[in-house]
Amino acid sequence: MSEASPSASAASPATKIRFPALDGCRAVAALGVLITHVSLLSGFSNRSTTLGPYLARMDVGVSVFFVLSGFLLYRPFVAARFAAESPGDLGAYARRRMLRIIPAYWVALTVIGFVLKAPGFVEPHSIISHYLLLQIYDSTQLVGGPIQQAWSLATEVAFYVFVPCWAWAMSRRKRSASRQLRVEVIALVAIFIASAAANLGLIKIGVAESTFAQLGTWLPFRIGDFVPGMLLAVGSAWVSHNKTRLPSWLRRSPAALVFWVFALGVFWFVSTQLGLPMFPIFTPAQAYLVRVLYLVFATLLVIPAVLARSDKGLVTATAANPVAIWLGLVSYGIYIWHEAWQDIYLRITDQPGLNANFLGMLSFTLALTMLCATLSWYLVEKPAIRWGARHRGSPMPPTVEHPPAESAPSLP
C-alpha cells in the first residue's frame, strides 16, 4: 500500500528491499476481519457448530496488521542505524503517515456518517474525536460510531509517533553494528515483557471487562503486538547489512509450509479448544490469552513472507501473485468500508441483526466493499501518496506498508 517510514537514504540498499509477499498477508487479514464481522453480525457464528468457531476468530487479522506495521515501519530506521547513516526527514515521515491514513479515513467517515448514515453520529460520539482519532481515550466513544473499527487507527497513530522516538532512543550512543544488534533485541524484549506485565497486572487487580478492553487499545498495553514485527525488522536489517545469505532451506517452500501449518494449528486451538464465546466479549484473562495466541499466529504467518521474498515457490504463488498484491493495495479500503455495508444490508433487507442470511450479507458486503475500496485507492489514497512523494523532504525508501489493523478481539 503506502510507502513506509523514512530511512537514511534512498540509495541505501538495505532500506530499499521490498517484500511483495506481505501484500498477501495484508489481503488475508483484511478479508478475514470482513468475514468475521459478517459472520458475527448475521449470527452465523452462533448457528454453525462447524464453521462458526473458525469464522468468529478470523479477527486474528488485527494482530497480522500490527506485526506488519512493526516490521515495515521500524525496518528503515534500524537498517539506517546498522549502516551508520542518518535517519531521514522526520517531517516527511510524519507527512507520509498522515497522508496514508487521514484522507481516505476522512472521506469514508464523512460519507458513512453523514450520507449513508450507516450508522450516523449519535451521542455520545463526538464528531471531533472521531475525525481526530481520539475516541479510544473516552470509554463512552470506544464502541460504536460510523467506523467502529477505527479504534485501531488510533492505536496505529500512537505507534507512528512511538517509532521515531524509539529509534532516536536507540541511536543516542554510537555502537558497533554487532553491539547495536544486541541492544536492539534486549530493549525490544524488555518492552514486550513490560507490556505483558502491565496487562497481567490489570488482570490481577480485577479490572472490569470494559476497562481492560479500552486499555487494550492504548499503545502501552498493546505495544507487545508490534514487537515481533520490530524484532523481525532488526533481524532482516542485520542480515542485509552483513550481506548474509540465509540457508536455502529456510527461504524455500517446505520451511514456509512448516511455519504456516503451525500457524493453522494455533488458529485451530484458539478457535476450538478454549471454550470462548462466539461474540468476542471476553473476560480480561480470556482477552489477553486470545491476543497472545493471535500474535503467535500472526508472527508465524509473516515470517515466511519476510524470509522467502525472492523464492519463486509456495510463498510467491500464494502471497505475492497479482491478485494478492492488488488486494493488498486496496486492503485499507476494505478495512474502513465493510462494516457500513453490513449495516446497509440489514436495513434494505429488513433482516434482524444476529439472525440474517450469512451468504446474502457476505456477497452484498464483499461486492460493495470491494467497489468502495477500489475507488478509495485510485481516487483518494494513491493521489495522496503521490502528492506526498512530490512534496517530501529527504529521500524515503519505497517499501510498501500495510493498512491499519482492524477488529479488536475483545470488543464487539
N, C-alpha and C positions, 0 to 999 in steps of 0.2 A: 504494500500500500504506500504509505508515505516514506520518505527518507528518514533515516534515524538521526540520532544526535550528532553533534559536531565532533570531528576528530582533529588531530593536529594538522593534517594536511591532506588535500585531495590527492597528492602524489604519493602518499604513504601506502604501499601495497597491503600492509596489514589491516588498514581501515577500509579498503575498497572491496574486500571479499564479499561476495553475495552468497546467500543461502536460499536458493529458489524453493527447496522443499518445505521451508517454513510457511510458504503460501498455502500448501496443502493442510498444514496443521491449523492455520487460521480458518480455512474453509470448514474443516471438521468441527472446530469449536463453535463457529457461528451457526452452522446448520444444526449442530447438536442442541444448542440452547433454544433455537427456534422450535425444534421438535419437542423438547421438554416442556416449553410453555404451552404449546398446543395440546400436548398430552394431559397436562395438569388442568388447564382451563376447560377442556372438553370433558374431563372426568375419566378419560380413557385409562389413565394410570391406575385408578381405583377399580375400574371394571375388569381389566385384564390381569389375570394372575400370572400369565406367561411373559408377555412383553412389557406390561405396566411397570414392574420394578426397574427394568433397564431404562425405559424411556424417562422415568422420573429422575434418574440420576445423570442424565446427559447434560445437566448444568455443570458437569465437570469442565465444560469449556471455559468457565471463568478462570480456573487455575491454569489452563493451557495459555490463555491470553496473558496472564500475569507472568508466567515463566518466559514467554516470548518477549514480553516487554523488558524484563530484567536482562535478558541476553542481548537484545538488539540495541537497547539504549545505552547499556554500560560498555559494550564491547569497544566502540570507538575511543572512549576515554582511556580504558586500560591498555588498548593497543598503542595509543599515542604515548602513554606513560612508559611502557616497555621500550619503545623506540626513542625515549628521551626527547620527545617532541612536545611543543607547547600545545595545549588544547585550543580549539578554535574559538571563534567569537561566541560568547555565551548569549549575546543579544540575538544573534542569528539562530542559535539553538532554541531560545525561548519563542522567537517568532515562528519558527517551523513547527514547534509543538502546538502553539496556539492555532496556527492555520490548519493543522491536521485535524484538530478536534472541534474547534468552535464553529466555523462556518456551516458545516453540514449539520451539526447539532442544533444550531440556532434555526436553520431553515426547517428541520424536522419538528423542533419544538413549537415553532410558530404555526406550521400547517396542522400538526396534530392537535395542539392545544386550542387554537382559535378558529380553524377552518373545519377540520373533521370532527373536532371535539371527541376524540377517541382515546382517552377521555379529555375533557377540557380542564381548565384550572378550577379547582373547588377548594374552598377553605378547609384546612389551614394552610394549604400550599401557596407559597409566595412566588409570584412571577419573577421577582428579582433574584430570589435564592436559586430557583431552577436555572435561570439564564446564566447566573454566575457559578453554578455548580457548587453551591454551599448547602444543599438540602441535607447532606449526611450529618451535618453538625447540629441539626434540630430534630429531635426524636419525633416530633409531630409531622415532619415532612418526609421522613425517610421512606415510608411506604406510600405508594400511590403517586399521583401526578401524571401529566401527559406522557412522559417517558420514564416509567418507574425504574427501569433498568439503568438509568443514568447515574445511579449511586456509584457505579464502578468507574464512570468517567471522572467523578470527583476524586476517587481513590487514585486513579491513574495520574491526574493532575498533581496530586501531592507527591507521587513518585517522580514525576517530571522535575519537580523542584528539588527533590532529595538527591537525584543522581549527580548533578554537577557539584552540589555541596559535599557529597560523599567523595567524589573524585578529587575535589580540592583538598579534603582532609587527608586522603591517601597520598597526595603528592607534596605534602608540606615538607618532607625531608627527602633529600636525594639519596637514592639507594641503587645498588646494582640490580639488574633485572631479576636475578635469582632471589635476592633478598626481598625485592618488591613482590615477587610471586608469593613468598611465604607470608608476608604481611597481609596481602590481599586475602588470601584464603583464611588465615586466622581471624581477621577482622570480620569477614562475611559470616563465618561460622559463629562468631561471637554475637552478631546482631540477630542471627537466626535463633540462637539459644535464648537471647534476651526477649525476643518477641514471643517465643514459645512459653517462657516463664511468665510473661505478662498475661497471656491467655489462660494459662493454668492457674495463675493467681486469682483471676476473675472467677474461674470455676470453683476454686477452693473457698472463696468468701461467699459464694452463693448468689451471684448477681442474677437478676431476672433475665428471662429469655430475651425480652425486647432490648434490654440494656446491652447484653452480650452481642446481639445481632447488630446493634448500632455501632458499638465499639469495634466490631469486626470489619467495618468499612473504613475505619481510621487507620492511616498508614502505620503508626507504631505497633498496632496489633495485627496488621496484615503484611508487614514488610517481609515476613518469612516466606510468603508466597512468591516473592520476586527473587529471593536469594539464590535458589537453584539455577535460575537463568543467569544471574550475575556470576555465579561460580563457573557455569559453562562458558560465559564470556571470557573470564580470566584464563581458563584452560585453552580455549580456542585462540585467544590472542597470544598466549605463550607459545603454543605450537607454531603459529605463523611467525612469531618473532625469531624463533630458533630454527625456522625452516625445517622442522621435524616432520618426517614422513611417518604417519601412523601405520601400524601393521595393516596389510591389505585386508586381512580377515575382519578387522574392526570396521572397515569402511564399506564392506560389501553386504549383499542381501542377507546371508544367513545371520549375521550379527544383528541387523535391523529387525529381522523376523523374531529373534530371541527377545529383544527389547519390547517389541510390540505384543508378543504373546504374554510376557509378564505384565504389561500394561493392561491387557484384556483380563488377565487373572485378577488384578487389583480391582478392575471395574466390576467384574462378576462378584467379587467378595463384598464390595460396598453396596452393591445393588441387592444382593440376596441373602447375605449372612448376618446382617446387623439388626434385622427386625425394625428398620426405620419406617416411619410413616411415609406414605407416598408424597403427600404435600410437604414441602421442606420447612415445616415448623418444628424445629428440633430443640431439645434441651441444650444448654451450653456445652455439656460434655459430648453429646452427640454431634453438635455443630462443629466442634473443634476436631473430633475424630474424623468426621467426613472431610473436613478441609485438609487434614494431613494426608488422608488416603487419596484424595483428589490430586494433591500436589505430587505424590509419588507417581500416579498415573500420568500426569502432565509431563513430568520430567522424563519418564520412560518413553513417552511419545515423541518428545522433541529431540532427545539425544541422537537418534539416527539421522534426523534431518540436518543436524549440525555436523555429524561425523562423515556422513556419506554424501556431501553436497556435490561431489563430482562423479559419484557412482552412477552407472547407466542401468542399474538393475532395478530391484524392487522399489527403493525409495523414490527414484526419479519417475518410475512408471506410475506410482500411486500418488505421490505428494507433489511432484513437480511437472506434471503433464499440463498441457494448455488449459484444460478445464479447471484443474485445481488452482492454477495460477490466477485465472480470471476470477474464480470465486474468492480467492484471497484478496484480490483488488477491491471487490465490492462488499467484502465482509463487514465493514463498518456500517454500511447502509443496511445490511441485513440486521445488524445489531440494533440500530436506532429505530427501525421502522416496523419490525414484525409484530410487536405487541399491539400496536394500533389496529392492524388489520384483523387480528383475532377479535378485538373488541367490536369492530365493524361487522364482522361475520355474525356474531351473536345478535347484533342489532338488526341486520337486514333479514336474517332467517327466523328471528323471534324464538331462538332456542335458548334454554336456560344455561347459564354457566354451570360447569361441573356435570352437565348431562346433555352434551351436544354431540353431534356426529364428528368423530375424530377425523376420518378421511376427508370429509367435506371441508372441515375447518383447516386441515393441513394443506389441501390443494389450493383453497382460496388464499390462505395466508402466504403460502410459498410463492404463488404466482404474483400477487400484488406486491409482496416484499421484494422479490427479485426485480420487478419493474422499477420500484422506487429506489432500490439500491443502485441499479444501473444508472438511472437519471442523476442520483446523488453523486456518483463517481464522476460521470462525464460532464455534468453541468456545474457542480459545486466543488467537490474535493480536488479533482485533477487541476482545474483552473487555479484554485487557491494554492496548491503546491507549486505550480509553475510560477505564479506571481511571487511567491516567497523565494523561489530559486533565483529569480531575476533581481531581487532586492536584498540578497543576503550579504553578510559581511565577509568573513574569511571563508575559504572553501570548506565544503562539507562533503562527507562520503556518500555514495549512492546506495548504501544499504537500505533495503526495503523493510519498513516497520509495520506492525500489525495494529488492528483497531483495538480500542479499549475493551476490557473484559465485560462480560455480560452478567448473567443472573447469579445472585448470591445463594449459596446452598442453605442458608439459614433464614432467608426471607421469602415471603410468599410472592 
